[in-house]
Amino acid sequence: MRNRELELFAKKTAIVAAFALMLFLLWRIRGVLVLVFIAAVIAAGIAPVVQRVRLIWRYSFHRNIPRGAAVLLVYVPFLIIALLLATVVVPRLLSEAQALGTQMPTLIAKNITAPLEHYFPMIDLRYLFDGGRSIPRSSVFFYVRSTATAIASFIAVLFMVAYMLIDAHRLRNTILLVYPAEVRADRRQTLNRMAARMSSWLMAQLILSLIMGGAIFASLLVLRVPFALPLAIVAMVGEIVPVIGPIVGTAPALMMALLHSRWQFWSLLLIVIVLQKLENLFIAPRVMSRKVSISPLAAFIAFMAGAALLGIAGAIIAIPITAIAQVAFDEVFVKRRERRLNLGRAGTLLRRVD
């Protein structure tokens, strides 16, 4: 009896140790897992387009098109657009961001420090920002290595998206092998519903972010606010986070406008308020009508937790993870409960009493 208890204790200890080791290894490769998740989210957004192309091809030519060919028809234009953005927009974004970082201490010293030094003792912000010394070689090496890592990660994500689109059914069947054979049909339908709803949310969110980011970019150009591209991209990323995201995303643009002239600040503030009202009343209800409803508090907490754990990448993927978790809960628990309460189905928990 004692030997059996020791054997059971050893098994439990081994299971706990294996689980802890698995968590440790997953944490060590968290960077790779983030790239895989980003590729999966992009593939989920493109997959319905691939399916639609196959349906249109079958209806138009009365023959089936292989999934690989449909993926090429959809993914090659997406790949070309992504490469154009990487080769044209990203260099300009980096140069403007570098210029912004260089001029920011001067602008703050001119527009904030100089007026306030008549009333309070102020310090030289330019010395505070650069530390009074040149950039060491280690920092240059760090920037070069970070740039090379970002390029390699971008290429890896593009390849993973292509493989995920081609092998979507195989990946789904591999996931279904975890479940018993008698429930795989229900789980397949659940995965299909999750993919469809997640794709609808992703596409609607991207459309809304592009609309608002483009509007902010055009407004900055019209008002001649410098560094329009990086400020518009920050505003576009802020649209991903509900409620507080648009406010935080447009704050840098308003601050930049304030550092240059008051009329630019008040004009941009008026435009931002009008855009927010148009978004809440007209754009969001139409564009986001099919999206997954996410609690603003849950989205904000997920955003902060993701940023604390994985930095910018964690903040970006936190909202899709929250959406997936909510869809999974809705499909697995809420829908199951609704089906059990359906009086028209045989074998439900409730019966009609005459």
N, C-alpha and C positions, 0 to 999 in steps of 0.2 A: 504494500500500500504506500509506504514511504517512498519507494523507488518510483512509483507511478506519479506521485505528487512532484518529486524532483524533476522527472521527465517533462511533466506538464509545465512546470515553472521554467525549465530550460527552453521549451518551445516558445512560451510567451515572451521570454527575454530575447530570444533570437528574432522573433517577429518585430518587437519594439526596436531592437537595434537595427534590423534591416530597414524599417520604416524611417528611422532617424537618419540612417546613411543615405537613403533615397532622397529625403528632404535636403540633406547637405549637398548632395551632388546636383540636385535641381537648382539650388541656390547658387552653386558655383557656375552653372551654365545658364544663369538667368538672362544674360545678354542674348544668347542664341534662342532661348524660349521667347523673348520679346520679339525678335525678328520673325520667328515662326508664327507667332500670333498676329503680327501685323500683316504678314503674307496671307494668313487664313482670312482675316477681315477683308482684305482687298479681293481675294478670290471669291468670298461670299457675295461681295457686291457685283462682281463681274459674271458669276455663274448664271443668274437669271437671263442675262443678255445672250449668253451662249445658247441656252435652251430656247430662247425666242428665235435666234438665228436658225437653229435646227428646224423649228416648226415652220418658219417662213420658207425655208428651202424645200421642205417636204411638201408644203402647199403649192409652191410655185413650180417646182420641177418634178413633182410626183415621185420622188426618190429620196432615200435617206442620205444624209451627209455624215461622214464619220465625225466623232466628237473632236478628234484632234484637228481636223480641218476647220470645224466651227470655232474652235479655240483660237486658231491662227487668224481667222477672219476678224475676230473681236479683239484679240490680244495684241496683234501687230500694230493697229492704229493707237491703242493705249500705250504700247511700248514706245512708239515714235514720239507721242506727245510727252511722255515722261522723260525721254532722252533730250528733247528740245528744252523742256523746263530745266533739266539738270545742266545743260550746256549754255543756256542763254540767261535764264532767270537767276540761277544760283550764284554765278560769279558776280552779277550786279548786286544781288542781295548781300553777298559777303563784303564787297567793296563799300557799299553804303553803310552796312553795319559797322565796319571798321572806321569809316569817316565819322559816323555818329558817335562812336566811343571816343574818338579823338577830340571832337568839337564839344562834347557834352560838358566837360569841366569848364571850358571857356564860356559857354553859354550860361551855365549856372552862376559862374563868377560875375558875369556882366549883368545878368538880369535879376539875380537874387542876392548874391553876396554884396555887390557894390551898393545897391540901395539900402541894405540892412546895416552896413558897417557904420552908417552915421548914427545908429542907435545902439548897436550891440557890437562887441568885439568879434570879428570873424577871422577865419583862418584861410590860408591860400589853398583852395580846393584842387588846383592843378597839381601842386606838390603832393597833396593827399592821394590823388588818383594814380599818379605815376610813381609815387614813392621817391621822386627825385633821382631816379637812376634809370639806366637803359634796360631794355629787355634782355635777360640772360639767354645764353645758348640753349639751356635746358627747356626754356619756354618755347623757343622756336622749334626744337625737336618735338615737344609735346604737341604743338599745333600741327606740324607735318604729319605726325603719327595719327592724330585724331582725324585729319582730313582723309588720309589713306584708309582708315578704319571705316569712316562714313561712306566712302565710295565703294569699298568692298561690301559693306552691309547693304547698300542700295542695289548693287548687282545681285547679291545673294537673294534679296527679297523678290526681285524680278524673276529670277529662275524658279524660286519656290512657288510663286503665284502660278507660273505656267504649268509646273508639275501638278499642283493641286487642282487646277482646272481640268487637266487631262485625266487624272486619276481620281476624280471626285467620287465616282461610284465605288471604286476599289477601297478608298479610304473610309467611306461610309460603311461598307460591308465589314471592314476590319474592326471598326468600332462596335458594330452589331454582334461580333463574335463574343464580346464580353457578356452578353445577356443570354439567358436560356433560349432554346429554339422556339418554345411556345409563345414567347413575348416579343420575338424579333420583328414581327410584322407591325405591331403597335409602336415599337420603338423606331422603326423605319419611318412611319408616318409622323411621329413626333419630331425626328430629326429633320424631315422635309419641311414641316411647319416652322420649326425653329430657324432653318436656313432662309425660308421665304420671308419671315417677319424680320429677321436680322438684316437681310439684304434691303428690304424696304426702308428700315430705319437708317441704314448706312447711306443709301443713295439720297434719301430725303435730307439727311444731315449735311452731306457734302454739297448738295444743291443750295441749301440755305446758307452754308458758310461761304460758298463761292459768290452768291448774290450779294451778301452783306460785305464781304471783303472787296469785291469789285466796286461796290458803291462807295465804300470808304476810300479806296484808292483813287477813284475818279474825283471825289471831293477834295482830297489832299492835293491832287494835281491842279484842280481849278483854283484852289486857294493859294497855290504856290507854297505849300508847306514842304520843307525839304525832307528827304529820306522817306518818301511816300511809300516805296515798295516794302521795306521791312516793317513799317508801322501798320500798313494794310494787312500784311501776313499775320502780325500779332493779333490784329482785330479779327481776322478770319479764324485763327486757331481759338480765340476766345469764344466764338460762337458755338463751339462744341460743348462747352460747359453751360448747363441751363442756369437761368436767373442771373447769377453774378458774373458769368463768363463774358457776355457782351460789354458789361460795364468795365471790367478789368481790361478787356482787350482794347477798348478805345481810349483808356486812360493815358497810355504813352503818346498817342497822337495828339490828344488835348494838351498834354504837358509840353510837347514840342511846339505846338502852335502858340502856347502861352509864352514860351521863351523867346519867340520872335516878335509877335505883336499882339496887341489886345484884340484888334478887329479880326485877325485870323482865329483867335481862340473863341470869341463869341460867335463867329460865323460857323466854325466847325462844331461848336457845342449845339447850336440850333439845328444843324444838319443831322448830327448824331441823334438828337431827341426825336426829330421827324422820322428818321430811319427806324428807330426803335419802335415808334408807334405804328409805322407801316408794317414792320415785321410782326408785331404782336396782333394787329387787327386783320391784316390781309395776307401777308406772305406766309407766315408760319402756319395758319390754319389750312391753307391750300397745299403747301408743299409737304407739311408734316402730318397730313391727315391719316396716313397709313403707318406712321412710325410707331415704335414701341414706346408706350408711355412710361417714363422713368420719373420716379420721385425726385424733385429738385434737391431735397436734403440728401437722399442717397447718392445722387450724382455728385454733389459737392463733396461729401465725405469720401467717396471713392476717388475723386480727383485729388484731394489732399493726401490720401493714403498712398495712391500711386506715385505722386510726386515725392513723398517722403521716402518711399522704398527704392524707386528706380529712376528718380529724377524726371527729366522732361519726357523720356520714353514711357515711364510709368504713368505720368499724368495723361498722356495721349491715349494709352490703351485702357485706362481705368474705366472710361465711359462705355466702350464696347463690352468690356467684361461685365459691367453692371447690367447692361442690356441683355447679354446672353444669360446671366444668372436669373434675371427677372423672367425672361422668356421660358427658361427651363422650369422655373417654379410654376409659372402659369400653365404650361403645357402638361407637366407631370402631375401636379396636385390640384390646381383649380379646375382644369378641364376634366380631370378624372372625377372630381366631386360633382361637377355639373352633369356628367354622363350618368353618375349614380342616381342623381335626383331627377333624371328624365323619366317620366312616368310611362312614356310610350315604348321604352325599351324593355325587353324581357330580362328578368333576373335583376332588376334594380332593387335598391334597398327599400324604396317606398312603394306601396301598392295602393290602388284606388279602393277606397272603402265605399260600398253601396249602402 
